[in-house]
Structure formats: C-alpha cells, structure tokens
C-alpha cells in the first residue's frame, strides 16, 4: 500500500484508525475499497450487536440510531466514490479523472 492509498483510507475511516491494521487488511484483500468496506462493516456490526437505544427513566437516554445511519451512509459513499487503486476507465474525459459534484439544499426554509 502506498502513501496515497493510506491517506485515502484514513480520510474515509478517520485519523485514529490503526495504520498497521490497514496494512494487514490490504495485504489480505488487495483493494483499498475492500479494506474500507470491511472496517466500516465491522463498525456497523458492533453497533448492531448492542441495543441501539437505552433509557434509564429520569436519568439518561442513549440513542445510537443516528450513528448507525451515518455508518450506512458512509458505506454507500465508499462504494460509489472512486478509490485510488480503481482501474482507469478512460470514459471520464481527457484526463481520466472523475469529478463528483453534490448540491446542498436546506432541509428547512426559514422566513
């Protein structure tokens, strides 16, 4: 795994991810996208293994449902975004680069 691939993985998974663990996974899976999806899948499985919502009446409520939704959105983003070791398809234009544009729209209109 080169430095560019490692940087991409850390950008997808967070800077606290163990680089040695990523290296071992890359050696086994041979794809940075597969490594990212495996790590995110494990994080999702950890969340699903425990209750997503816990309430102690009058004391505390802990709700992890949004965390689960966030990881699921991140998994979809990793599946769709170009990874550094993807083969160039040559259909994106002269440079072979793919540019993604996302338009942000407000969910609520204020008056």
Secondary structure as UniProt FT lines:
FT   HELIX           3..13
FT   TURN            15..16
FT   HELIX           19..29
FT   HELIX           32..49
FT   STRAND          53..56
FT   TURN            57..59
FT   STRAND          60..63
FT   HELIX           65..80
FT   TURN            84..85
//
